[in-house]
Amino acid sequence: MKLRYRGVSYDAEPSLLEVREGEIGGVYRAQNWKFHYPRHMPEPPPVNHLKWRGVSYCTGNATVTNCDVTDSQPVAKSIPTVAAKTSIARHRLQKVLNESRKVHLATMRQTLEHRLEVAKANGDQNLVRLLEDESKQMQPI
């Protein structure tokens, strides 16, 4: 379909998406219009055999007889495994946080020492006193 808008000609390509006309609409500049909605795709069939953290279970219309529970692990046995993995991850995170804390404090000390040197070079005794007080308040590494 050839269209023209403000002197520019172009070809309009119809949408490849299947749509259906909705009930909501109206009249705009003497033309009727309605909302267009995409056609719903069919729902996929439900998955019946699932496994979560090593434990098998069934959903949907599956019965207990056809649900394969032979390879499942009891929940009580899977909890310590998850707890151990969580503990290891927490330990690694704590290690990284401690490292970054040390680096941050070292950088703050270097900045404070530089500011103190500049204040002494400029002869600003008030600033020197404030920076020395700040130095006393810093935490040890």
GUDRENBA-310010 format. One record per residue: residue number from 1; x, y, z of N, C-alpha, C, CB in turn. Coordinates in steps of 0.001 Angstrom, whole numbers, plus 500000, padded with zeros to 6 digits. Each point is the difference from the previous one (the first is absolute). Glycine has a CB too. Layout:
// GUDRENBA-310010
+-------+--------+--------+--------+--------+--------+--------+--------+--------+--------+--------+--------+--------+
| gulum |    nc1 |    nc2 |    nc3 |   cac1 |   cac2 |   cac3 |    cc1 |    cc2 |    cc3 |   cbc1 |   cbc2 |   cbc3 |
+-------+--------+--------+--------+--------+--------+--------+--------+--------+--------+--------+--------+--------+
|   NUM |      X |      Y |      Z |      X |      Y |      Z |      X |      Y |      Z |      X |      Y |      Z |
...
+-------+--------+--------+--------+--------+--------+--------+--------+--------+--------+--------+--------+--------+
***
This chain:
// GUDRENBA-310010
+-------+--------+--------+--------+--------+--------+--------+--------+--------+--------+--------+--------+--------+
| gulum |    nc1 |    nc2 |    nc3 |   cac1 |   cac2 |   cac3 |    cc1 |    cc2 |    cc3 |   cbc1 |   cbc2 |   cbc3 |
+-------+--------+--------+--------+--------+--------+--------+--------+--------+--------+--------+--------+--------+
|     1 | 500853 | 498842 | 500000 | 499147 | 501158 | 500000 | 500907 | 501230 | 500000 | 498118 | 498763 | 501223 |
|     2 | 501696 | 502122 | 497803 | 500806 | 501208 | 499897 | 499349 | 501091 | 500837 | 500806 | 499359 | 497683 |
|     3 | 500007 | 501255 | 503167 | 499522 | 501073 | 500855 | 500892 | 501216 | 499828 | 499067 | 498340 | 501649 |
|     4 | 500415 | 502810 | 498775 | 500758 | 501241 | 499903 | 499714 | 500809 | 501252 | 499921 | 499996 | 497453 |
|     5 | 501168 | 500502 | 503177 | 499845 | 500803 | 501205 | 500941 | 501186 | 499905 | 499339 | 497977 | 501378 |
|     6 | 500112 | 503227 | 498628 | 500753 | 501246 | 499914 | 500992 | 499993 | 498844 | 499740 | 500262 | 502457 |
|     7 | 499812 | 499267 | 496420 | 500814 | 500022 | 498799 | 500928 | 498817 | 499832 | 499861 | 502404 | 500151 |
|     8 | 500173 | 496694 | 500812 | 500880 | 498840 | 499914 | 499150 | 498782 | 499661 | 501641 | 501000 | 501673 |
|     9 | 498718 | 498324 | 497240 | 499270 | 498796 | 499595 | 500682 | 498772 | 500582 | 499232 | 501122 | 497873 |
|    10 | 499977 | 497908 | 502511 | 500547 | 498746 | 500506 | 498976 | 498896 | 499802 | 501418 | 501227 | 501693 |
|    11 | 499087 | 497536 | 498321 | 499142 | 498825 | 499874 | 499758 | 499434 | 501383 | 500874 | 499496 | 497680 |
|    12 | 497876 | 500329 | 502676 | 499653 | 499419 | 501294 | 499928 | 498494 | 499852 | 498728 | 502076 | 500683 |
|    13 | 501988 | 497224 | 500177 | 499966 | 498543 | 499980 | 499045 | 499522 | 501087 | 502380 | 499875 | 499115 |
|    14 | 496731 | 499212 | 500536 | 499073 | 499512 | 501024 | 500754 | 499227 | 501081 | 498159 | 499879 | 498285 |
|    15 | 501316 | 500173 | 502897 | 500613 | 499312 | 501130 | 499904 | 498493 | 499824 | 499433 | 501930 | 501490 |
|    16 | 501624 | 497373 | 498905 | 500003 | 498541 | 499923 | 499316 | 499376 | 501207 | 502111 | 500103 | 498679 |
|    17 | 497600 | 500712 | 502312 | 499381 | 499525 | 501226 | 498495 | 499868 | 499797 | 501817 | 501083 | 501378 |
|    18 | 497643 | 497766 | 498981 | 498555 | 499803 | 499900 | 499327 | 500753 | 501140 | 500303 | 497730 | 498899 |
|    19 | 498718 | 503082 | 500756 | 499304 | 500783 | 501016 | 498504 | 499775 | 499879 | 501832 | 501725 | 499990 |
|    20 | 497491 | 498583 | 501087 | 498540 | 499952 | 499983 | 499498 | 501375 | 500429 | 499942 | 497485 | 500512 |
|    21 | 498893 | 502862 | 499010 | 499431 | 501298 | 500300 | 499293 | 499942 | 501341 | 499741 | 500506 | 497550 |
|    22 | 500532 | 500461 | 503304 | 499387 | 500023 | 501313 | 498641 | 500668 | 499987 | 502257 | 500028 | 500986 |
|    23 | 497109 | 499989 | 500161 | 498673 | 500597 | 500111 | 500078 | 501505 | 500226 | 499144 | 497842 | 500907 |
|    24 | 501969 | 502628 | 499655 | 500136 | 501416 | 500319 | 500393 | 500755 | 498739 | 500652 | 499467 | 502388 |
|    25 | 498698 | 501637 | 497371 | 500299 | 500800 | 498825 | 499271 | 501320 | 500066 | 500358 | 497934 | 498660 |
|    26 | 499556 | 502712 | 500208 | 499316 | 501273 | 499969 | 500055 | 500600 | 498612 | 500546 | 500352 | 502400 |
|    27 | 499221 | 500954 | 497536 | 500045 | 500728 | 498739 | 501009 | 501123 | 500160 | 497579 | 499428 | 499436 |
|    28 | 503350 | 500680 | 499606 | 500997 | 501064 | 500022 | 500063 | 500603 | 498609 | 501339 | 498866 | 501844 |
|    29 | 498390 | 502419 | 498058 | 499985 | 500718 | 498729 | 499137 | 499271 | 498967 | 502294 | 500901 | 500502 |
|    30 | 496526 | 498750 | 499925 | 498972 | 499353 | 499174 | 500383 | 498599 | 499546 | 499330 | 502247 | 499246 |
|    31 | 501680 | 497146 | 501387 | 500399 | 498634 | 499665 | 499810 | 499108 | 501219 | 501664 | 500845 | 498289 |
|    32 | 497737 | 497990 | 501503 | 499853 | 499037 | 501088 | 501338 | 499315 | 500242 | 497556 | 499640 | 499438 |
|    33 | 502719 | 500089 | 501808 | 501231 | 499271 | 500345 | 499730 | 499076 | 501172 | 501427 | 501904 | 499168 |
|    34 | 499359 | 497063 | 500943 | 499918 | 499050 | 501115 | 501414 | 499593 | 500370 | 497716 | 499152 | 499261 |
|    35 | 502477 | 500509 | 502011 | 501294 | 499479 | 500440 | 500241 | 498642 | 499367 | 499823 | 501258 | 502177 |
|    36 | 501419 | 498467 | 497502 | 500385 | 498701 | 499456 | 500896 | 499304 | 501010 | 499822 | 500844 | 497613 |
|    37 | 499849 | 497918 | 502664 | 500755 | 499203 | 500970 | 500628 | 498803 | 499299 | 498460 | 500728 | 501865 |
|    38 | 502746 | 498868 | 498527 | 500590 | 498804 | 499386 | 499222 | 498752 | 500399 | 502259 | 501102 | 500009 |
|    39 | 497643 | 497969 | 499054 | 499338 | 498731 | 500310 | 500866 | 499242 | 500989 | 498885 | 499910 | 497720 |
|    40 | 500473 | 499467 | 503231 | 500741 | 499264 | 501020 | 500566 | 498712 | 499422 | 498536 | 500981 | 501784 |
|    41 | 502684 | 498769 | 498574 | 500624 | 498743 | 499584 | 499451 | 498895 | 500892 | 502122 | 501180 | 499193 |
|    42 | 497799 | 497604 | 500297 | 499510 | 498907 | 500844 | 500975 | 499750 | 501146 | 498825 | 498958 | 498022 |
|    43 | 500625 | 500706 | 503116 | 500837 | 499737 | 501162 | 500753 | 498694 | 499816 | 498403 | 501262 | 501465 |
|    44 | 502875 | 498709 | 498938 | 500736 | 498740 | 499895 | 499486 | 499007 | 501035 | 502030 | 501227 | 499148 |
|    45 | 498101 | 497488 | 500562 | 499541 | 499013 | 500982 | 500832 | 500105 | 501270 | 499249 | 498463 | 498151 |
|    46 | 500153 | 501246 | 502997 | 500737 | 500136 | 501257 | 501130 | 498980 | 500098 | 497924 | 500863 | 501090 |
|    47 | 503164 | 499557 | 499531 | 501126 | 499105 | 500243 | 499705 | 499251 | 501285 | 501657 | 501531 | 498804 |
|    48 | 498373 | 497160 | 501123 | 499616 | 499205 | 501154 | 501162 | 499542 | 500858 | 498080 | 499279 | 498693 |
|    49 | 503079 | 500539 | 500724 | 501131 | 499474 | 500766 | 501026 | 501108 | 500187 | 499613 | 497659 | 499101 |
|    50 | 500507 | 502840 | 502105 | 500918 | 501086 | 500311 | 500944 | 499588 | 501108 | 498290 | 501673 | 499288 |
|    51 | 502794 | 499071 | 500826 | 500966 | 499732 | 501060 | 500457 | 501354 | 500538 | 500765 | 497783 | 498940 |
|    52 | 499204 | 502386 | 502366 | 500423 | 501238 | 500635 | 500992 | 499674 | 501099 | 497798 | 501110 | 499463 |
|    53 | 503414 | 499408 | 500397 | 501083 | 499744 | 500951 | 500197 | 498512 | 500243 | 499522 | 502190 | 501075 |
|    54 | 500393 | 497048 | 497865 | 500248 | 498571 | 500105 | 498803 | 499178 | 500421 | 502285 | 500590 | 500527 |
|    55 | 496573 | 500038 | 499713 | 498808 | 499271 | 500441 | 498997 | 499980 | 498854 | 500377 | 500670 | 502427 |
|    56 | 499211 | 498127 | 497152 | 499033 | 499862 | 498911 | 498579 | 500173 | 500531 | 501572 | 498454 | 498775 |
|    57 | 497590 | 502150 | 500384 | 498583 | 500109 | 500343 | 499205 | 500121 | 498709 | 500525 | 501101 | 502234 |
|    58 | 498171 | 498718 | 497863 | 499132 | 500010 | 498829 | 498953 | 501095 | 500138 | 500373 | 497535 | 499670 |
|    59 | 499251 | 503029 | 499180 | 498931 | 500996 | 499976 | 498981 | 499587 | 498955 | 501576 | 501838 | 500747 |
|    60 | 497355 | 498900 | 499171 | 498997 | 499736 | 498976 | 499124 | 498819 | 500357 | 501539 | 500940 | 498312 |
|    61 | 498106 | 498271 | 500665 | 499091 | 498875 | 500182 | 500714 | 498693 | 500286 | 498433 | 501148 | 498502 |
|    62 | 502836 | 498896 | 501791 | 500744 | 498761 | 500243 | 499524 | 499357 | 501294 | 502000 | 500915 | 498768 |
|    63 | 497979 | 497780 | 501212 | 499639 | 499268 | 501211 | 501273 | 499544 | 500684 | 497804 | 499245 | 498995 |
|    64 | 502065 | 500318 | 502227 | 501161 | 499568 | 500774 | 500645 | 498785 | 499364 | 498957 | 500906 | 502078 |
|    65 | 500257 | 498260 | 497261 | 500550 | 498766 | 499435 | 500909 | 500261 | 498810 | 497970 | 498816 | 500775 |
|    66 | 501719 | 502188 | 498387 | 500863 | 500224 | 498845 | 501049 | 501084 | 500246 | 498112 | 499286 | 498556 |
|    67 | 501895 | 501295 | 502606 | 501018 | 500990 | 500343 | 501238 | 499262 | 500479 | 498246 | 501736 | 500609 |
|    68 | 502884 | 498530 | 498773 | 501240 | 499285 | 500311 | 500638 | 500600 | 501244 | 500348 | 499453 | 497560 |
|    69 | 499474 | 499898 | 503566 | 500571 | 500485 | 501251 | 501150 | 499126 | 500466 | 497784 | 500939 | 500609 |
|    70 | 502661 | 498139 | 498560 | 501068 | 499094 | 500434 | 501331 | 500711 | 500119 | 498800 | 498128 | 498919 |
|    71 | 501445 | 502892 | 500220 | 501283 | 500690 | 500064 | 499956 | 501239 | 500888 | 500487 | 499148 | 497724 |
|    72 | 498385 | 501052 | 502956 | 499900 | 501194 | 500833 | 500787 | 499822 | 501289 | 497747 | 500496 | 499025 |
|    73 | 502681 | 500636 | 501490 | 500760 | 500013 | 501245 | 499084 | 500583 | 501067 | 502258 | 500247 | 498799 |
|    74 | 497675 | 499161 | 502372 | 499144 | 500568 | 501034 | 500403 | 501438 | 500318 | 499654 | 497705 | 500948 |
|    75 | 499345 | 503102 | 499389 | 500258 | 501404 | 500281 | 500949 | 500157 | 501173 | 497751 | 500575 | 499105 |
|    76 | 502143 | 498573 | 501892 | 500861 | 500102 | 501182 | 501470 | 499822 | 499639 | 498123 | 499140 | 501404 |
|    77 | 502175 | 500056 | 497567 | 501389 | 499807 | 499595 | 500502 | 501155 | 499143 | 499647 | 497536 | 500101 |
|    78 | 499465 | 503129 | 499161 | 500434 | 501076 | 499118 | 500224 | 501312 | 500743 | 498762 | 498893 | 498163 |
|    79 | 500610 | 501299 | 502990 | 500146 | 501253 | 500747 | 501430 | 500222 | 500478 | 497627 | 499787 | 500713 |
|    80 | 503067 | 499232 | 499884 | 501385 | 500256 | 500409 | 500914 | 500350 | 498830 | 499638 | 498444 | 501889 |
|    81 | 500123 | 500967 | 496959 | 500813 | 500322 | 498832 | 499828 | 501463 | 499617 | 499803 | 497630 | 499200 |
|    82 | 498964 | 502834 | 500772 | 499728 | 501393 | 499672 | 500590 | 500912 | 501064 | 497899 | 499330 | 498799 |
|    83 | 501965 | 500286 | 502458 | 500541 | 500815 | 501085 | 501518 | 500094 | 499903 | 498075 | 499327 | 501456 |
|    84 | 502584 | 499583 | 498182 | 501457 | 500016 | 499871 | 500431 | 500912 | 498859 | 500106 | 497667 | 500916 |
|    85 | 499187 | 502251 | 497951 | 500332 | 500868 | 498869 | 499780 | 501464 | 500353 | 499385 | 498160 | 498419 |
|    86 | 499542 | 502128 | 502306 | 499717 | 501366 | 500413 | 501068 | 500501 | 500954 | 497554 | 499590 | 499697 |
|    87 | 502895 | 499551 | 501205 | 501035 | 500376 | 500957 | 501304 | 500331 | 499289 | 498919 | 498549 | 501725 |
|    88 | 501438 | 500660 | 497272 | 501226 | 500259 | 499242 | 499894 | 501327 | 499259 | 500384 | 497526 | 499746 |
|    89 | 498474 | 502724 | 499633 | 499807 | 501255 | 499271 | 500053 | 501187 | 500955 | 498608 | 498800 | 498287 |
|    90 | 500790 | 501053 | 502885 | 500018 | 501074 | 500988 | 501426 | 500278 | 500470 | 497679 | 499366 | 500727 |
|    91 | 503121 | 499570 | 499465 | 501391 | 500146 | 500435 | 500818 | 500739 | 498933 | 499807 | 497872 | 501362 |
|    92 | 499994 | 501768 | 497365 | 500713 | 500683 | 498912 | 499618 | 501473 | 499934 | 500085 | 497848 | 498721 |
|    93 | 498624 | 502436 | 501429 | 499540 | 501380 | 499967 | 500609 | 500799 | 501140 | 497869 | 499259 | 498928 |
|    94 | 502174 | 500155 | 502260 | 500580 | 500684 | 501155 | 501478 | 500297 | 499765 | 498346 | 498856 | 501506 |
|    95 | 502351 | 500214 | 497865 | 501416 | 500181 | 499705 | 500206 | 501181 | 499044 | 500384 | 497530 | 500354 |
|    96 | 498794 | 502539 | 498606 | 500088 | 501096 | 499034 | 499675 | 501328 | 500672 | 499374 | 498429 | 498141 |
|    97 | 499615 | 501584 | 502714 | 499632 | 501234 | 500695 | 501118 | 500472 | 500925 | 497595 | 499323 | 499874 |
|    98 | 503056 | 499753 | 500822 | 501114 | 500376 | 500876 | 501160 | 500572 | 499199 | 499313 | 498220 | 501614 |
|    99 | 500987 | 501174 | 497247 | 501076 | 500507 | 499138 | 499689 | 501421 | 499539 | 500513 | 497654 | 499239 |
|   100 | 498269 | 502567 | 500286 | 499642 | 501330 | 499507 | 499989 | 501021 | 501133 | 498642 | 498943 | 498178 |
|   101 | 500983 | 500641 | 503021 | 500027 | 500902 | 501158 | 501425 | 500441 | 500299 | 497959 | 498876 | 500941 |
|   102 | 502986 | 500175 | 499011 | 501399 | 500331 | 500258 | 500542 | 500960 | 498951 | 500307 | 497772 | 501084 |
|   103 | 499383 | 501972 | 497656 | 500463 | 500883 | 498924 | 499406 | 501390 | 500163 | 500223 | 498031 | 498457 |
|   104 | 498503 | 502034 | 501887 | 499329 | 501292 | 500179 | 500638 | 500798 | 501144 | 497858 | 498991 | 499130 |
|   105 | 502396 | 500350 | 502003 | 500623 | 500692 | 501132 | 501411 | 500469 | 499655 | 498627 | 498614 | 501574 |
|   106 | 502133 | 500567 | 497699 | 501355 | 500404 | 499600 | 499952 | 501222 | 499094 | 500772 | 497621 | 500194 |
|   107 | 498280 | 502414 | 498883 | 499856 | 501150 | 499104 | 499610 | 501247 | 500781 | 499344 | 498464 | 498132 |
|   108 | 499756 | 501386 | 502832 | 499606 | 501150 | 500833 | 501194 | 500532 | 500783 | 497671 | 499074 | 500188 |
|   109 | 503164 | 500030 | 500340 | 501191 | 500430 | 500750 | 500977 | 500751 | 499103 | 499724 | 498038 | 501532 |
|   110 | 500503 | 501452 | 497260 | 500907 | 500673 | 499071 | 499485 | 501393 | 499654 | 500691 | 497775 | 499067 |
|   111 | 498011 | 502330 | 500694 | 499406 | 501298 | 499680 | 500142 | 500953 | 501175 | 498377 | 498889 | 498444 |
|   112 | 501389 | 500614 | 502765 | 500113 | 500832 | 501198 | 501437 | 500471 | 500204 | 498081 | 498757 | 501032 |
|   113 | 502889 | 500346 | 498765 | 501408 | 500389 | 500136 | 500375 | 501067 | 498986 | 500536 | 497716 | 500849 |
|   114 | 498976 | 502134 | 497914 | 500289 | 501001 | 498976 | 499386 | 501354 | 500367 | 500087 | 498179 | 498266 |
|   115 | 498681 | 501804 | 502195 | 499349 | 501251 | 500409 | 500741 | 500649 | 501158 | 497798 | 499095 | 499235 |
|   116 | 502707 | 500084 | 501701 | 500754 | 500512 | 501150 | 501308 | 500644 | 499542 | 498982 | 498220 | 501466 |
|   117 | 501724 | 501149 | 497581 | 501240 | 500569 | 499467 | 499745 | 501339 | 499320 | 500908 | 497688 | 499693 |
|   118 | 498020 | 502388 | 499518 | 499671 | 501242 | 499301 | 499640 | 501091 | 501001 | 499199 | 498685 | 498008 |
|   119 | 500049 | 500962 | 503037 | 499617 | 500991 | 501016 | 501231 | 500514 | 500740 | 497763 | 498877 | 500262 |
|   120 | 503200 | 500232 | 500050 | 501235 | 500428 | 500668 | 500827 | 500883 | 499078 | 500001 | 497898 | 501371 |
|   121 | 500042 | 501758 | 497331 | 500764 | 500806 | 499040 | 499395 | 501387 | 499845 | 500662 | 497914 | 498792 |
|   122 | 498020 | 502196 | 501302 | 499331 | 501298 | 499889 | 500002 | 500761 | 501314 | 498572 | 499053 | 498211 |
|   123 | 501782 | 500277 | 502883 | 500053 | 500662 | 501306 | 498635 | 500200 | 500637 | 502038 | 501127 | 499228 |
|   124 | 496973 | 498102 | 500399 | 498648 | 500123 | 500551 | 499906 | 499126 | 501253 | 499007 | 500460 | 497687 |
|   125 | 501251 | 500132 | 503472 | 500040 | 499256 | 501259 | 498623 | 499480 | 500413 | 501941 | 501399 | 500688 |
|   126 | 497018 | 499352 | 499008 | 498643 | 499559 | 500342 | 499648 | 498710 | 499239 | 499318 | 502410 | 500438 |
|   127 | 500995 | 497560 | 498259 | 499724 | 498815 | 499189 | 500876 | 498828 | 500436 | 499347 | 501476 | 498074 |
|   128 | 501918 | 498813 | 502312 | 500899 | 498945 | 500475 | 499418 | 499354 | 501250 | 501998 | 501212 | 499040 |
|   129 | 497492 | 499611 | 501882 | 499409 | 499481 | 501231 | 498770 | 499140 | 499696 | 500850 | 502016 | 501244 |
|   130 | 498283 | 498443 | 497839 | 498804 | 499234 | 499630 | 500367 | 498663 | 499344 | 498751 | 502161 | 499703 |
|   131 | 502248 | 497852 | 499429 | 500405 | 498766 | 499328 | 500645 | 499020 | 500971 | 500318 | 501290 | 497892 |
|   132 | 500435 | 499219 | 503093 | 500587 | 499117 | 501012 | 498910 | 499378 | 500866 | 502092 | 501394 | 500015 |
|   133 | 496857 | 499382 | 500305 | 498862 | 499445 | 500742 | 499296 | 498912 | 499176 | 499700 | 502211 | 501198 |
|   134 | 500158 | 498038 | 497512 | 499375 | 499007 | 499121 | 500848 | 498733 | 499930 | 498946 | 501848 | 498656 |
|   135 | 502370 | 498325 | 501340 | 500911 | 498853 | 499955 | 499861 | 499138 | 501249 | 501589 | 501336 | 498602 |
|   136 | 498197 | 499286 | 502548 | 499841 | 499255 | 501254 | 498689 | 499203 | 500015 | 501355 | 501761 | 501184 |
|   137 | 497640 | 498720 | 498104 | 498693 | 499334 | 499987 | 499941 | 498809 | 499041 | 498985 | 502187 | 500585 |
|   138 | 501989 | 497684 | 498518 | 499976 | 498903 | 499017 | 500183 | 498655 | 500664 | 500899 | 501545 | 498282 |
|   139 | 498454 | 497443 | 501158 | 500092 | 498636 | 500521 | 501321 | 499370 | 499569 | 497482 | 499771 | 499943 |
|   140 | 503074 | 499359 | 500890 | 501190 | 499273 | 499555 | 499617 | 498940 | 498964 | 501102 | 500403 | 502240 |
|   141 | 499853 | 499239 | 496921 | 499749 | 498967 | 498976 | 499973 | 498702 | 500683 | 501084 | 501296 | 498192 |
+-------+--------+--------+--------+--------+--------+--------+--------+--------+--------+--------+--------+--------+
***
